């Protein structure tokens, strides 16, 4: 990638809650991504860690799940922070609940959120969006894996674009997000970054 581009990130940011670690890059995406994308997500995570980045993700099924699965397999949970919208493990989907406990037990950083999971749907949605904003505020860059059902991920991409973060998007059978001041440019570096599009800010 011009992965150097993930290094040329803006200086205006909120400090990551994980002190004494290197820059955080968010790796997020759709809950409905197929398992055929899991290796791609994991390879990106592994490459970023190799480049001394700390990973931030959300703890949902789909893309976030693929992030955690690779970290557990590598024994690198301590290189990641999960930004949870939930107050405790009961909020996580059953499919990933045991995995999130394992992630924490193996040294992963887990930041709890504001909702328990039994609130009205509009409050849960608000908690999820707040989680996405917290993640963006802590990161220097964002990598997003999206499909046609990625409303939460699109929101996160839009928030990252407002902060002029370096953003790389991998679309899966869908169009790239339409943001007035962003042009999407295909990456030329190959390797695990093949198929990604970098945000270029027009104004």
Secondary structure, DSSP 8 states (H G I E B T S, - for coil): -TTHHHHS--S-----SSTTS--EEEEEE-TT--GGGHHHHHHHHHHHHHTT-EEEE---STHHHHHHHHHHHHT-GGGEEEE-SBSSGGGS-HHHHHHHHHHHHTT-EEE--SB-S-S-HHHHHHHHHHHHHHHHHH-SEEEEEE-TT-HHHHHHHHHHHHTT-EEEEEESSS-----TTEEEEE--S-GGGTT-EEEEE--
